[in-house]
């Protein structure tokens, strides 16, 4: 397992709350956010980066100020969040390296893309605590992953050389040849296998999809060892995500990186509407999420450490 350097550990501590658990508000989406704001493709295309930036600023002001960290893209949100004094001084900042969308190989596999001219040095220049890279993985199809694993290695090496924190995320996806039922049955093993790929590539902090059950979460914790992992929301409804977080936190996850489950039905091109819904709908959801994390985190970590000490003693 790859161990955090002193500098990386300091960055990790900053993306965690006072209780030691990660609680990161994710709003690095561009295409996904446009889809939520308009149903018509032409209308989506007409939504400017500046408009998205204003929405991300509101999410940062209303939600991230009450969490430990915000995750944003390098296109719409920075350097404005810092330069305009929107991000609170004690709120950590992660910047996503992945470009919106993906390319498709001749075999139908998703090929991840990096945002243009954004590397570890640029992330540091933007005043960020660290970066986040997301790639698509199908652990059951080695030929599908070569390009994306190369991206992982490149980014991990770059951030290690800059001694800067990097959070590694992967998503899995359904192939055209699969039915929904076939894919759903494979999800736990695909997430386990994708986690293994990320760990082998040198990931030191993980952002992972919910693997399907409490038992599967426990398997991820055992696989990750000392590498902390946070569960992501993937846009599920708030009540569903709370149960997923309970499963993850109670079996040793180190936190949550949540986006759409908090704010997907709160954002609007109307500035006043967005602010009102963030305050009246999203903030109460965030408080419920914090309560679940608080309830399970310390007990699970204590149990995890006790198990490790028993193994070392034996």
N, C-alpha and C positions, 0 to 999 in steps of 0.2 A: 504494500500500500504506500502511496506517496504521502509524505508528511508536509504539513504547512511550515514554511519558513517563519522566522520571527515577524517579518514584515507582512507576510500573507496572513499570519495568525492575527495580527493587529487589525488588518482589514476585515477578517472574518468576525472578530469581536465587535466591530463597528456596525456590521449588518445585522447583528443580534440585539435583542432588547436587554433590559436590565436583568431579566430572568435567565439569560443565556441562550434563548431560543431565537431562531430566525423568524422575522415577520416582515417580509418584503412585499411591497405593493408593486405589482407588475403592470406597466402600461407602455411597453415597448412595441406593441402591435401597430402596424400601419394599415395593411390591407384588411385585417380583421376588424379594425376599428371603423374603417370606411363602410364595411358591410353592415355594421350595426347602425350606422348613421343614415344610410340610404339603401333602399332595395333595388333601385334601378342602376345598372352598371354605368351609365353615362353620368348620373348624379354622383355616384361614388368617385368616378374619375375627376369630377370637378371640385372635389373637396381638397383644398390646398394643404400643404405641409404646415403653413402658418395656423390654419384652423385646427388641425390636429394638435399642434403645439400648445394652443390655448387650452384645449381640453385636457391635455396631459399636465399642464400647469395647475389646473383646477384640481385634478386628481391628486397631485403632489401636495397642494395646499390643504385640501380637506381630509385626505386619507393618510398620505405618507407622513404627515406631521404628527400623526397619532400612532404611527408604526415605527419600525427601526430603520427602514431603508426604502428607497424607491428604485425601480428598474425601468429605465427609459431607453429609447432608441437614440442613435447619434445623429439623426437627420432632422427631426421635428422639435426636439425638446431641449437640447443643449447647443450652445452654452447659456441659453436664456435663463434656465432654471437657476443657475449660479449667478450670472451677471445681473439679473433683475431682482435678486434677493428673494426668490420664491421658495426655494428649498431651505428648510430650517437648518440652523448651524449644527444641530445634533442629529440630523437625519442623514444616513449614509446614502451614497449614490452609486448604483451599478449601471453600466452602459452596455447594451446589447451589441454584439459584433455581427450578428446574422442579418442578411438582407431579407426583405419581405418576399415571401413566396419561395418557389423552388423551380429548378429545371427538371426535365424528365428525360431519362435515358431511353435508348431504343428498346430496352426490355421493360420499360414502364416503371423503373425505380426512381425515387425522388433524389435529386442531387441538390444538396444544400449550397447556399451562396453566402458570401461575406459582403458586408457593407463596404462600399468603396472608401479606400484611404483611412480605414479605422484599424489601428493596431494598439498594442499595449502603451506605446509612447503617447499616442493621440489620446487614449483614455485618461492617462495621467495628466496630460495638458488640459483636459476639460475639467479637471478638479475632481475626478471620480475616485471612489474608494476601490473600485475594481471593475472587471468586465464580466460579461456572460456570453457564452457561445452555445447556440442550439444547432444540432444536426439531426437529420432523420436517419433512423436505423431500423433494419429488419435483421435481427440477429440470426434468423433461420436461413438467411440468404446471403452468404459471405460475398458473393459477387455484387450484391446491391450496395455494399458499404465501403468499398475501397476509396472512392472519391471523398466520402464524408469522414472516414477515419483519417485520411490525409489532412483534412481541414482541422480535425481535432488535434492531431499531433503538431501541426503548424502553430495553432493558437496557444496550446499548452506550453510549447517551447518558448514562444514569444513572451508570454506573460511570466514564465519562470525566469527568463533572462532579464526582464525588467523588475523582477521580484515584486510582482503585483498580483493581487488576488484575482482568480478566475473561477467563476461558477460554471460548471458544465451541465448542460441540459440536453436531453434527447427526446424526440417524439417518435413513436412508431406509426404505421399507417397500413390501411387495407390495400391489397393488390387488386387489380381489375379482375383477376381470375378467381378471387375468393368471394364467397357469399358473406353477408353480414354475420351470420351465425358461425361460420368457419373462422372468421377473423376474431370474433369475440372470444371464442374458445382458446385461441392462441395468445391472447393479450398478456396473461400472467407470465408465460414463458418468454414472450418477446420483451417484456419490461425487465425481467430478470437477466436475460441475455444481453440486452442493450446496456444495462447497468454494468455488467461484467466487461463489456467492450470499453466503456468509458473509464473504468478503473484501470484496466490494462493499458490504456493510453496515458495514464498519469493524472486523472482527475483528482482534485483534492477537496472539492465541495460539489455536491450534486443537486440538481433540480430535476425531479423525476415525476412521471405520471403515476397516478394511483394504480397499483398493480392488480386490483380486483377484489381483494379481501384482506381481513386483518392478518390471516395466516401468511398471505403473500407479502404483506408489509414486514412481518417478522423475518421472513426469508431475505428480504432486501437489506434489512438492518444487519443481519448476520453476515451477508456477503460483503457489505460495505465496510464492516469492521470499524476502524477509527475515523473513517471518512464520513463527515456529516452529510445528511441528505434532507432536503426539503421536498414536500409534496406540492405539486402544482394543481391549479384548479381546472384547467382545460375547458373553462366556460360552462361547467355544469351548474345547475341551480344551487342557490345558497344552502338550502337544507341538506341536499345530497353531499355537498362539499364538507359541511360540518361533520357528517358521519365519516367521511373519508379521512378527514383530519384526525378525528378521534381514533380511528383504526391505526393511522400512521404514528401519531404521537404516543399512543399507549404501548406501541411495540418498538420504540426507540428512535423514531425520526427526530431530527434536530430542529424542525421548524416548517414554515409554510411560505411559499411564494405564490401569492394570490392576485389575480387580475380580474378577469371578466365576471367571475362569480360575485364579486363585490359591486362592480360598476357598470356591467353591460347594459342594464335597463335604466341607467341614470344619465347617460351622456346624450347630448343633443347639440345641434349647431346653434341653438339659442343659449347664450352664455348664462342667463339668469336661471333658465330651467335646469341646466346642468348643475349649477351650484346648489340650487334648492334640493334637488334629488340626492346629490352627494351627501348633503348635510342630514336630510331626513330619512333616507333609505340606506345609503352605503355606510355611513358612520355607525348606525346601530348594528348592521351586519358585522362590521369590523370588531365591535365590542364583543359580540357573540363569539367570533372567531378567537379573539384574545382570551376569552374565558375558557374555551376548550383547550387551548395551548397551555394556559396556566394550570389547568386541572391535571393534565397528564404528563407534561414535559419532565419536571423534576423527578417524579416518581419513576418514570421509565428510564431516565438516565442513571438514576441511582441503582436500579436493578441491573442495567446494562453493565455498569462499572463493577458491581458485585460479582456478576458472572465472569467478567474478565479476570478479576482478582482470584477467583476460585480456580480458573484454568491455569493461571500463572503459578499459583501455590502448588497445584498438583504436578 
